[in-house]
């Protein structure tokens, strides 16, 4: 398959790493900005990334959120013969779902839709599935079929077939979501894809890892079964999870120029490939942005003068005795229509932090189910 490849050591076939290239496509926000619709959209569908991690929905309905800046997706297939879908590989949720022919929402009509009648291996379940969003919800039913991820064929994988989808999904490039968090988080008790990979011995090691390139479009990849040493330098820092539901870790503090500006005394953070920004409590994010020279704008973003990027300080996350530093080139993004924006954002009233793509682009991220740890190493530029 042209959209998946396998990296094998010469020693034995068992040392294979299965990889799915990730494309960095145009985000929903970029599309809406080009159409002059962003300000209206932002007010109708407020950004609330922390709704995804609302503890009231930790078991049962899995909340998700409208993140108009999500950019990375890869291709999987479902069924026999295979039907292809672009999905967000999301470490912040646990369900796999794609649009289906049962859905007539605008968000489904401009995406690929799974047709069960065209797959000889499809098995109907029919149990209801509901996944909450910060701005709406996805509803559907469950079914079983062969799901192929990077050349790994998972037989009888349970997945969601959407019947309705939230309006904002129509602007996203991805068709659906493939969740990579823990099974306790899965809506309707559906076994996650990676859990079935582990159970069936389809991966060499019970881990997967992400490299998110800062370059346009190509170069990003998710690796199943191990790590790809081509994508990081130096050693890996292994951080134990503080909760085995999300990929949640303890951050000791956040500093700028050696001074603690947030997370004083420690805080909880989730390493999440399904969130674009670094998100935290309002007061903490305001303090960080103030210390780097970013100011709040009318549309809710924190902005800077693009000419000032070279003089802006680093922001350092202290985690498990190690320092993870973000230069201004990592946390400031230049856009076509709205100048330079900070990658530190707020949403919801939770005390949780989300270390999203802004962080993961700088640090190759490894998710180990066998050790219940997150590994972080400096990503190759």
C-alpha positions as CSV (number, residue, x, y, z in Angstrom):
1,X,0.0,0.0,0.0
2,X,1.4,3.4,-0.9
3,X,0.2,5.0,2.3
4,X,1.9,2.6,4.7
5,X,5.3,1.1,5.0
6,X,7.3,-1.3,7.2
7,X,10.8,-0.8,8.6
8,X,12.6,-4.1,9.4
9,X,15.9,-4.8,10.9
10,X,18.1,-7.3,9.1
11,X,18.1,-9.6,12.1
12,X,14.6,-10.9,12.0
13,X,11.2,-10.1,10.7
14,X,9.9,-9.8,14.3
15,X,11.9,-6.5,14.6
16,X,9.5,-4.8,12.1
17,X,8.1,-1.4,12.8
18,X,4.8,-0.7,11.1
19,X,4.4,3.0,10.2
20,X,1.6,5.2,8.9
21,X,2.7,8.4,7.2
22,X,0.8,11.4,8.5
23,X,-0.1,14.3,6.3
24,X,-0.2,17.8,7.6
25,X,-3.2,19.2,5.7
26,X,-5.0,22.5,5.7
27,X,-6.8,22.9,9.0
28,X,-10.5,23.8,9.4
29,X,-9.4,27.2,10.7
30,X,-7.2,27.9,7.8
31,X,-10.0,27.1,5.4
32,X,-12.5,29.3,7.3
33,X,-10.0,32.1,7.4
34,X,-9.5,31.9,3.6
35,X,-13.3,32.1,3.2
36,X,-13.6,35.0,5.6
37,X,-15.8,32.9,7.9
38,X,-13.5,32.3,10.9
39,X,-14.9,35.1,13.1
40,X,-18.5,33.9,12.7
41,X,-17.5,30.3,13.1
42,X,-15.5,31.0,16.3
43,X,-18.5,32.6,17.9
44,X,-20.9,29.9,16.9
45,X,-18.7,27.0,17.9
46,X,-16.4,28.1,20.8
47,X,-13.1,26.4,21.2
48,X,-13.3,24.2,24.3
49,X,-10.5,21.5,24.2
50,X,-10.8,20.5,27.8
51,X,-14.4,19.3,27.3
52,X,-12.7,16.2,25.9
53,X,-11.3,15.4,29.3
54,X,-14.4,16.2,31.5
55,X,-14.3,13.6,34.3
56,X,-18.1,13.3,34.2
57,X,-17.7,11.4,30.9
58,X,-14.6,9.4,31.8
59,X,-16.5,6.2,31.4
60,X,-19.4,5.9,28.9
61,X,-20.0,8.7,26.4
62,X,-16.5,9.9,25.4
63,X,-16.5,13.7,25.1
64,X,-14.5,15.3,22.3
65,X,-14.1,18.8,21.2
66,X,-14.0,21.2,18.3
67,X,-10.3,21.9,17.5
68,X,-10.2,23.8,14.3
69,X,-6.4,23.8,14.2
70,X,-6.0,20.0,14.0
71,X,-3.7,19.3,11.0
72,X,-2.4,15.7,11.1
73,X,-4.1,12.7,9.7
74,X,-3.2,9.3,8.2
75,X,-5.0,6.7,6.1
76,X,-6.5,3.4,7.3
77,X,-8.8,1.0,5.5
78,X,-11.9,-0.9,6.7
79,X,-13.6,-3.9,5.1
80,X,-13.1,-6.3,2.2
81,X,-12.3,-5.0,-0.3
82,X,-10.8,-2.1,1.6
83,X,-12.5,1.3,1.9
84,X,-10.0,4.0,2.8
85,X,-10.4,6.8,5.4
86,X,-8.4,9.7,6.6
87,X,-8.3,9.6,10.4
88,X,-6.8,11.6,13.3
89,X,-4.7,9.2,15.4
90,X,-5.9,10.6,18.8
91,X,-4.1,9.6,22.1
92,X,-6.8,11.5,23.9
93,X,-9.7,9.2,23.1
94,X,-10.2,5.4,22.6
95,X,-12.9,4.8,19.9
96,X,-12.5,4.2,16.2
97,X,-15.3,5.7,14.1
98,X,-15.8,6.9,10.6
99,X,-18.7,8.4,8.6
100,X,-21.1,5.9,7.1
101,X,-23.8,5.8,4.4
102,X,-26.3,6.0,7.3
103,X,-25.3,9.6,7.9
104,X,-26.7,12.5,5.9
105,X,-25.3,15.4,8.0
106,X,-23.3,18.0,6.0
107,X,-20.2,16.7,7.8
108,X,-20.7,13.3,6.3
109,X,-21.7,14.3,2.8
110,X,-18.3,15.8,2.0
111,X,-16.3,12.9,3.5
112,X,-15.7,9.3,2.7
113,X,-18.5,7.1,4.1
114,X,-18.3,3.5,4.9
115,X,-20.7,1.2,3.1
116,X,-21.3,-2.1,5.0
117,X,-23.0,-3.7,2.0
118,X,-19.8,-3.4,0.0
119,X,-17.7,-5.4,2.6
120,X,-17.9,-9.2,2.7
121,X,-16.3,-9.3,6.2
122,X,-18.7,-6.8,7.8
123,X,-20.7,-8.0,10.9
124,X,-23.5,-5.9,12.2
125,X,-23.8,-5.1,15.9
126,X,-26.2,-2.3,16.0
127,X,-25.5,-1.1,19.5
128,X,-25.7,2.7,19.8
129,X,-22.6,4.9,20.0
130,X,-22.6,8.5,21.2
131,X,-19.5,10.6,21.4
132,X,-19.9,14.1,22.8
133,X,-18.1,17.1,21.5
134,X,-17.6,20.5,23.1
135,X,-20.0,21.9,20.4
136,X,-22.3,18.9,19.6
137,X,-22.0,15.2,19.2
138,X,-21.5,12.2,17.0
139,X,-24.1,9.5,17.1
140,X,-24.0,6.1,15.4
141,X,-24.0,2.4,15.7
142,X,-21.3,-0.2,16.2
143,X,-20.2,-2.9,13.7
144,X,-17.2,-5.3,13.2
145,X,-14.9,-5.6,10.2
146,X,-11.2,-5.9,9.3
147,X,-9.4,-2.7,10.0
148,X,-6.0,-2.3,8.3
149,X,-3.5,0.2,9.9
150,X,-0.1,0.5,8.3
151,X,-0.4,-3.0,6.8
152,X,-1.5,-4.5,10.1
153,X,-4.9,-6.2,9.5
154,X,-6.9,-6.4,12.7
155,X,-9.7,-8.9,12.2
156,X,-13.2,-8.3,13.7
157,X,-12.4,-4.9,15.0
158,X,-15.3,-3.1,16.5
159,X,-15.8,0.5,15.2
160,X,-18.4,3.2,15.0
161,X,-20.5,4.0,11.9
162,X,-21.7,7.6,12.3
163,X,-25.4,8.5,11.7
164,X,-25.1,12.2,12.7
165,X,-22.1,14.4,13.1
166,X,-21.5,17.9,14.6
167,X,-21.5,20.7,12.1
168,X,-17.9,21.8,12.5
169,X,-16.7,18.4,11.3
170,X,-17.6,19.4,7.7
171,X,-14.7,21.7,7.6
172,X,-12.1,19.1,8.7
173,X,-9.9,17.2,6.3
174,X,-10.0,14.0,8.3
175,X,-13.0,11.7,7.9
176,X,-12.9,10.1,11.4
177,X,-11.0,9.4,14.6
178,X,-8.8,6.4,15.7
179,X,-8.4,6.6,19.5
180,X,-5.2,5.4,21.1
181,X,-6.0,6.0,24.8
182,X,-6.9,3.3,27.4
183,X,-9.8,0.9,27.0
184,X,-11.5,2.2,30.2
185,X,-12.2,5.4,28.3
186,X,-13.9,3.8,25.3
187,X,-17.6,4.6,24.7
188,X,-20.0,1.6,24.6
189,X,-17.2,-0.6,25.9
190,X,-15.7,-0.9,22.4
191,X,-12.2,-2.5,22.4
192,X,-9.7,0.0,21.0
193,X,-7.7,-0.9,17.9
194,X,-4.3,-0.9,19.6
195,X,-5.6,-3.2,22.4
196,X,-6.6,-5.8,19.7
197,X,-3.2,-5.4,18.1
198,X,-1.5,-6.3,21.4
199,X,-3.9,-9.1,22.2
200,X,-3.4,-10.7,18.7
201,X,0.4,-10.3,18.8
202,X,0.4,-8.0,15.8
203,X,3.1,-5.6,17.2
204,X,6.6,-6.4,18.3
205,X,6.4,-4.2,21.4
206,X,3.3,-2.9,23.1
207,X,4.0,0.7,22.3
208,X,3.5,3.3,19.5
209,X,5.2,6.6,18.8
210,X,4.6,9.9,17.1
211,X,6.8,12.2,15.0
212,X,5.1,15.4,14.0
213,X,7.1,17.3,11.6
214,X,7.0,21.1,11.6
215,X,7.5,21.1,7.8
216,X,4.5,21.5,5.5
217,X,2.5,18.4,4.6
218,X,5.0,15.5,4.5
219,X,7.4,13.8,7.0
220,X,5.2,13.1,10.0
221,X,4.6,9.5,11.0
222,X,3.0,7.3,13.7
223,X,5.0,4.1,14.4
224,X,3.3,1.0,15.8
225,X,5.4,-1.6,17.7
226,X,8.4,0.5,18.8
227,X,10.4,3.6,18.1
228,X,12.1,5.0,15.0
229,X,15.6,6.3,16.0
230,X,15.7,8.4,12.8
231,X,13.2,10.8,14.3
232,X,14.9,11.8,17.6
233,X,18.3,12.7,19.0
234,X,19.8,12.0,22.5
235,X,18.2,9.8,25.1
236,X,14.6,9.1,25.8
237,X,13.2,10.4,29.1
238,X,10.6,7.9,30.5
239,X,7.8,9.4,32.5
240,X,5.4,7.2,34.6
241,X,1.7,7.9,34.1
242,X,-0.2,9.4,36.9
243,X,-3.4,7.9,35.6
244,X,-4.0,5.0,33.2
245,X,-7.0,6.4,31.5
246,X,-5.5,9.1,29.3
247,X,-1.8,9.4,28.7
248,X,-1.6,11.6,31.8
249,X,1.6,12.7,33.5
250,X,2.7,15.1,36.3
251,X,4.4,18.4,35.3
252,X,6.5,19.9,38.1
253,X,6.5,23.5,36.9
254,X,6.7,25.8,33.9
255,X,9.4,28.4,33.8
256,X,10.4,31.4,31.6
257,X,13.9,32.8,32.2
258,X,14.3,30.6,35.2
259,X,11.2,32.0,37.0
260,X,8.1,29.8,37.6
261,X,5.3,31.2,35.6
262,X,2.7,28.3,35.8
263,X,2.1,25.0,37.4
264,X,3.8,26.0,40.6
265,X,3.9,23.0,42.9
266,X,2.9,20.6,40.1
267,X,0.0,20.0,37.8
268,X,-1.5,17.2,35.7
269,X,-1.1,17.1,31.9
270,X,-2.3,14.9,29.1
271,X,-0.1,14.2,26.1
272,X,-2.6,14.4,23.4
273,X,-2.0,14.1,19.6
274,X,-5.7,15.0,19.1
275,X,-5.3,18.6,20.4
276,X,-3.3,21.2,18.4
277,X,-2.2,23.7,21.1
278,X,-0.8,23.5,24.6
279,X,-3.8,24.2,26.8
280,X,-4.0,25.1,30.5
281,X,-6.0,27.1,33.1
282,X,-6.8,30.7,32.1
283,X,-4.6,32.3,34.7
284,X,-1.6,30.1,34.0
285,X,-1.9,30.6,30.2
286,X,-2.3,34.3,30.6
287,X,0.8,34.4,32.7
288,X,2.9,32.5,30.2
289,X,1.7,34.6,27.3
290,X,2.4,37.8,29.3
291,X,6.0,36.6,30.1
292,X,6.8,35.9,26.4
293,X,5.2,39.1,25.2
294,X,2.0,37.8,23.7
295,X,-1.2,39.9,24.1
296,X,-4.9,38.8,24.0
297,X,-6.7,39.8,20.9
298,X,-10.4,40.5,20.1
299,X,-10.9,37.0,18.6
300,X,-9.6,35.2,21.7
301,X,-6.1,34.4,20.5
302,X,-2.8,35.6,22.0
303,X,-0.8,37.4,19.3
304,X,2.7,38.8,18.9
305,X,4.5,41.0,16.5
306,X,6.1,38.6,14.0
307,X,9.2,40.7,14.0
308,X,9.7,40.1,17.7
309,X,10.0,36.3,17.5
310,X,13.8,36.3,17.5
311,X,13.9,38.1,20.9
312,X,11.2,36.0,22.7
313,X,12.3,33.7,25.5
314,X,12.1,29.9,25.8
315,X,9.3,28.3,27.8
316,X,10.5,25.3,29.8
317,X,8.3,22.4,31.1
318,X,9.9,20.6,34.1
319,X,8.8,17.0,34.0
320,X,10.1,14.1,36.2
321,X,13.4,15.9,36.8
322,X,14.0,16.7,33.2
323,X,13.7,20.0,31.3
324,X,11.6,20.2,28.0
325,X,12.2,23.5,26.4
326,X,10.2,25.2,23.7
327,X,11.8,28.1,21.8
328,X,9.6,30.8,20.3
329,X,9.9,29.0,16.9
330,X,7.9,26.1,18.4
331,X,5.2,28.0,20.3
332,X,4.6,30.9,17.9
333,X,2.9,30.2,14.5
334,X,2.7,32.6,11.6
335,X,-0.6,32.6,9.7
336,X,-1.7,34.0,6.4
337,X,-4.6,36.1,7.6
338,X,-4.1,36.7,11.4
339,X,-0.4,37.3,11.9
340,X,1.6,35.5,14.5
341,X,-0.3,33.5,17.2
342,X,0.8,31.9,20.5
343,X,0.5,28.2,20.8
344,X,-0.6,28.5,24.4
345,X,-4.4,28.5,24.7
346,X,-7.2,28.1,27.1
347,X,-10.5,26.3,27.1
348,X,-12.9,25.1,29.8
349,X,-12.5,25.6,33.5
350,X,-10.4,22.5,34.3
351,X,-7.1,22.5,36.1
352,X,-5.8,19.9,33.6
353,X,-3.2,20.8,31.0
354,X,-3.0,19.4,27.5
355,X,0.3,18.9,25.8
356,X,-0.8,18.9,22.2
357,X,0.9,19.2,18.8
358,X,2.8,22.3,19.7
359,X,4.7,20.3,22.3
360,X,4.9,17.0,20.3
361,X,6.5,18.7,17.3
362,X,9.5,19.4,19.5
363,X,9.5,16.1,21.4
364,X,9.2,12.7,19.8
365,X,6.5,11.0,21.9
366,X,6.4,7.3,22.8
367,X,3.4,5.7,24.4
368,X,4.2,2.5,26.2
369,X,1.3,0.3,27.3
370,X,3.7,-2.4,28.6
371,X,5.3,0.1,31.0
372,X,2.5,2.6,31.3
373,X,4.9,5.4,30.6
374,X,5.4,8.2,28.1
375,X,8.8,8.6,26.6
376,X,10.0,12.0,25.3
377,X,13.1,12.7,23.2
378,X,14.2,15.7,21.3
379,X,12.7,15.5,17.8
380,X,14.8,15.8,14.7
381,X,14.0,19.1,13.0
